Amino acid sequence: MRFFTQRRHFKDLSEEEILALAISSEEDDARIYRSYAEMLRADYPDTAKVFDGMAEEEDGHRKALIAAFRVRFGKVIPLIRREHVAGFYARRPVWLMKNLSLERIREEAEIMERDAGRFYLEAAKRSPDAATRKLLGDLAAAEAGHETRAGELAEAHLGDEARSDEDRLAHRQFVLTWVQPGLAGLMDGSVSTLAPIFATAFATQDPWTTFLVGLAASVGAGISMGFTEAASDDGELSGRGSPMKRGIASGVMTTVGGLGHALPYLIPHFWTATTIAWIIVFFELWAIAWIQNKFMETPFWRASMQVVLGGALVLAAGVLIGSG
């Protein structure tokens, strides 16, 4: 219901306000593109040039819109922005984009142009005024032109070799920041908790006690690994990225690795729970070997020996200690 919001509805805007809204939107988009360019310039200079060019295109459209506004309505442009209009497309805050991949940022720029064009086309269909429909259609065409021009700029500044180099750098950064600490955590959680969990299981043959020990070991190891990873390297010299991201990846995956074979002990029947836990351990260890081979380029046989054989030895140690 309209009385629940203080924002204007698009159909209530005058042509003067619609043109003013287009001007402010073009200005905001240009600033967003420049922020993207500045954010990416150090690591991805070719993509930064693409966003510089897109910002210049937005500036050109804004100047044309201002000129048209002055001819029709004078020099004073009403202050109206997209957040003042109910249902108008929103833009993702720039600081949220810092955690996204390079390809995701490129896709976000394309979505920005498509959203704007689609909004103006739909608004033109609903408008009863012919002049307003023409204005909205012109704006939709301008946004479509932006998307086409973005492709041309990408071809000019971002050739196949440059794109390949930047994508390779982005993949390397992803591996260093997320995969490597996450894999270390998964290995630690999956392997190091085997001995205490299965020692408790065979010593007590009490599923609930075993679960509590496994839960405590997993959560404790996750907290320890998370803080250790975050404190070990600030990422400035090594290039491994944000210590907070690495700490989260390591801590969460450590906890997940331990909980994988602790959760079956919520089943009250000891041997049923233990059999399921063994099956989970089998898949956990081979999954770790596969991740090492895929992302860390470790030969599969070597990864298998390191993880599967090591895990089997820790598991056997836990069973023997608990059975003794």
C-alpha positions in Angstrom: 0.0 0.0 0.0 1.3 3.4 -0.9 0.8 5.0 2.5 3.4 2.6 3.9 6.3 4.3 2.0 7.5 7.9 1.8 9.1 7.3 -1.6 7.6 8.6 -4.8 6.0 6.3 -7.3 7.4 6.4 -10.8 4.0 7.0 -12.4 3.6 10.1 -10.2 6.8 11.7 -11.5 6.7 14.6 -14.0 8.8 14.5 -17.1 11.0 17.1 -15.4 11.6 14.8 -12.5 12.1 11.8 -14.7 14.9 13.6 -16.6 16.4 14.8 -13.3 16.3 11.2 -12.1 18.1 10.0 -15.2 20.8 12.7 -14.7 21.5 11.6 -11.1 21.5 8.0 -12.1 24.1 8.6 -14.8 26.2 10.5 -12.3 26.0 7.7 -9.7 26.9 5.0 -12.3 29.9 7.0 -13.5 31.2 7.2 -9.9 30.6 3.5 -9.4 32.6 2.6 -12.5 35.4 4.9 -11.4 35.4 3.2 -8.0 35.6 -0.2 -9.7 38.5 1.1 -11.8 40.4 2.4 -8.8 39.8 -0.8 -6.9 41.1 -3.0 -9.7 43.9 -0.8 -11.1 46.8 -2.2 -9.1 46.1 -5.9 -9.9 44.0 -5.7 -13.1 45.0 -2.6 -15.0 43.4 -3.7 -18.3 40.0 -4.2 -16.7 40.5 -0.9 -14.9 40.8 0.8 -18.3 37.5 -0.7 -19.4 35.7 0.8 -16.4 37.5 4.2 -16.9 36.0 4.2 -20.5 32.5 3.2 -19.2 32.7 6.1 -16.7 33.5 8.5 -19.5 30.5 7.2 -21.5 28.3 7.8 -18.5 29.6 11.4 -18.2 28.9 12.0 -21.9 25.3 10.8 -21.5 24.9 12.9 -18.3 26.0 16.0 -20.1 23.6 15.4 -23.0 20.8 14.9 -20.5 21.6 18.1 -18.7 21.7 20.0 -22.0 18.2 18.6 -22.9 16.9 19.4 -19.4 18.1 23.1 -19.7 16.4 23.5 -23.1 13.1 22.1 -21.8 13.0 23.1 -18.1 15.7 25.6 -17.3 18.9 25.5 -15.2 17.5 24.3 -11.8 17.5 20.5 -11.7 15.4 18.9 -9.0 17.2 16.7 -6.5 15.8 13.2 -7.0 17.7 10.0 -6.8 16.9 6.3 -7.4 16.4 5.7 -3.6 13.6 8.3 -3.7 11.5 6.3 -6.1 9.7 3.2 -5.1 10.5 0.1 -7.2 13.5 1.8 -8.9 16.5 -0.5 -9.4 19.2 -0.4 -6.7 22.9 -0.5 -7.0 25.1 -2.7 -4.9 27.4 -0.7 -2.5 30.9 -0.5 -3.9 32.5 -1.8 -0.7 30.6 -5.1 -1.1 32.2 -5.6 -4.4 35.7 -5.9 -2.9 34.9 -9.5 -1.8 33.7 -10.6 -5.3 35.8 -12.2 -8.0 37.0 -10.2 -11.0 34.5 -12.0 -13.4 31.7 -11.3 -10.9 32.5 -7.5 -11.0 32.5 -7.6 -14.8 29.1 -9.3 -14.7 27.8 -6.7 -12.2 28.6 -3.9 -14.6 26.6 -5.7 -17.4 23.7 -6.1 -15.0 23.8 -2.4 -14.1 23.2 -1.5 -17.7 20.6 -4.1 -18.4 18.6 -3.3 -15.2 18.5 0.4 -16.2 17.4 -0.3 -19.8 14.7 -2.8 -18.7 13.3 -0.4 -16.1 12.9 2.4 -18.6 11.3 0.1 -21.2 8.8 -1.2 -18.6 8.1 2.3 -17.4 7.5 3.5 -21.0 4.9 0.8 -21.4 3.0 2.0 -18.4 3.1 5.6 -19.1 -0.1 7.2 -20.6 1.7 10.3 -21.9 3.2 10.1 -25.4 6.0 12.5 -24.6 7.0 10.6 -21.4 6.9 7.3 -23.3 9.3 8.8 -25.9 11.6 10.1 -23.2 11.7 6.7 -21.4 12.3 4.9 -24.7 15.3 7.2 -25.5 16.7 6.5 -22.0 16.3 2.7 -22.6 18.1 3.1 -25.9 20.9 5.0 -24.2 21.4 2.2 -21.7 21.4 -0.4 -24.4 24.1 1.8 -26.1 26.1 1.7 -22.9 26.1 -2.1 -22.9 27.2 -2.2 -26.5 29.9 0.4 -25.9 31.1 -1.6 -22.8 31.7 -4.6 -25.1 33.7 -2.4 -27.5 35.8 -1.0 -24.7 36.5 -4.5 -23.4 37.7 -5.5 -26.9 39.9 -2.4 -27.2 41.5 -2.7 -23.7 41.1 -6.3 -22.7 42.3 -8.7 -25.4 42.3 -12.4 -25.0 45.9 -12.4 -23.6 45.2 -9.7 -21.1 41.9 -11.3 -20.0 43.7 -14.7 -19.6 46.5 -13.1 -17.5 44.0 -11.3 -15.2 41.8 -14.4 -14.9 44.9 -16.5 -14.0 45.9 -13.9 -11.4 42.4 -13.9 -10.0 42.3 -17.7 -9.8 45.7 -17.7 -8.0 44.4 -15.1 -5.5 41.3 -17.2 -4.9 43.5 -20.3 -4.2 45.8 -18.4 -1.9 43.1 -16.7 0.1 40.4 -19.3 0.3 41.4 -22.7 -1.0 44.8 -23.1 0.6 43.8 -22.2 4.2 40.4 -23.9 3.8 42.2 -27.1 2.6 44.6 -26.9 5.5 41.7 -26.6 7.9 39.8 -29.4 6.3 42.8 -31.7 6.6 43.4 -30.7 10.2 39.8 -31.1 11.2 39.3 -34.4 9.3 42.5 -36.1 10.4 43.4 -34.7 13.8 40.0 -35.4 15.3 39.9 -39.0 14.2 42.0 -40.2 17.1 40.0 -38.5 20.0 36.6 -39.3 18.4 37.2 -43.0 17.8 39.2 -43.5 20.9 36.3 -42.2 22.9 33.9 -44.2 20.8 35.6 -47.5 21.5 36.5 -46.7 25.1 33.0 -45.8 26.1 30.8 -47.3 23.3 28.4 -44.4 24.2 27.3 -42.5 21.1 26.3 -39.3 22.9 29.6 -39.0 24.8 31.4 -39.6 21.6 29.4 -36.9 19.9 30.1 -34.4 22.7 33.9 -35.1 22.5 33.8 -34.8 18.7 31.8 -31.6 18.9 34.2 -30.1 21.4 37.3 -31.2 19.4 35.9 -29.8 16.1 34.8 -26.5 17.5 38.0 -26.0 19.5 40.2 -27.0 16.6 38.3 -24.6 14.3 38.7 -21.6 16.6 42.4 -22.4 17.1 43.1 -22.9 13.4 41.1 -19.8 12.5 43.1 -17.5 14.9 46.4 -19.1 14.0 45.9 -18.6 10.2 44.7 -15.0 10.7 47.6 -14.1 13.0 50.4 -15.9 11.1 50.5 -13.6 8.0 48.9 -10.2 7.3 49.1 -11.0 3.6 50.9 -7.8 2.7 54.2 -9.3 1.6 53.1 -12.8 0.8 50.1 -11.7 -1.3 47.8 -14.3 0.3 45.0 -11.8 0.8 43.0 -10.7 3.8 43.9 -12.5 7.1 40.3 -12.4 8.2 39.1 -14.2 5.0 41.9 -16.8 5.4 41.1 -17.2 9.1 37.4 -17.8 8.4 38.2 -20.3 5.6 40.5 -22.2 7.8 38.4 -22.1 11.0 35.1 -23.1 9.3 36.6 -25.9 7.2 38.4 -27.3 10.3 35.1 -27.4 12.2 33.4 -29.0 9.2 36.1 -31.6 8.8 35.7 -32.7 12.4 32.0 -32.6 12.6 31.7 -34.8 9.5 32.5 -38.0 11.4 31.2 -36.7 14.8 27.6 -36.2 13.7 26.8 -39.9 13.1 27.1 -40.4 16.8 23.8 -38.6 17.2 22.5 -42.0 16.3 21.9 -43.9 19.5 23.0 -47.3 18.2 26.8 -47.6 18.6 27.7 -49.8 15.7 25.4 -48.1 13.2 26.9 -44.8 14.1 30.4 -46.1 13.9 29.8 -47.7 10.5 28.4 -44.5 9.1 31.3 -42.5 10.6 33.8 -44.8 8.9 32.1 -44.4 5.5 32.1 -40.6 6.0 35.8 -40.7 6.9 36.5 -42.6 3.7 34.9 -40.0 1.5 36.4 -37.1 3.5 39.9 -38.3 2.9 39.5 -39.0 -0.8 37.8 -35.6 -1.2 40.8 -33.9 0.4 43.1 -35.7 -2.0 40.9 -34.6 -5.0 41.0 -31.0 -3.8 44.7 -31.1 -3.4 45.1 -32.5 -6.9 42.6 -30.0 -8.6 43.5 -26.7 -6.9 47.0 -27.2 -5.5 48.2 -29.3 -8.5 49.5 -32.0 -6.2 49.9 -35.4 -8.1 46.9 -37.5 -7.1 49.0 -40.5 -6.0 51.1 -38.2 -3.7 48.0 -36.6 -2.3 46.5 -40.0 -1.7 49.5 -41.2 0.2 49.7 -38.1 2.3 46.0 -37.8 3.2 44.5 -41.3 3.0 47.4 -43.2 4.4 48.0 -40.6 7.2 44.3 -40.5 8.0 44.1 -44.3 8.2 47.0 -44.4 10.6 45.4 -41.8 12.9 42.1 -43.6 12.7 43.8 -46.9 13.6 45.6 -45.2 16.5 42.4 -43.9 17.9 40.7 -47.4 17.6 43.6 -49.1 19.3 43.9 -46.7 22.1 40.1 -46.8 22.7 40.0 -50.6 22.6 42.9 -50.9 25.0 
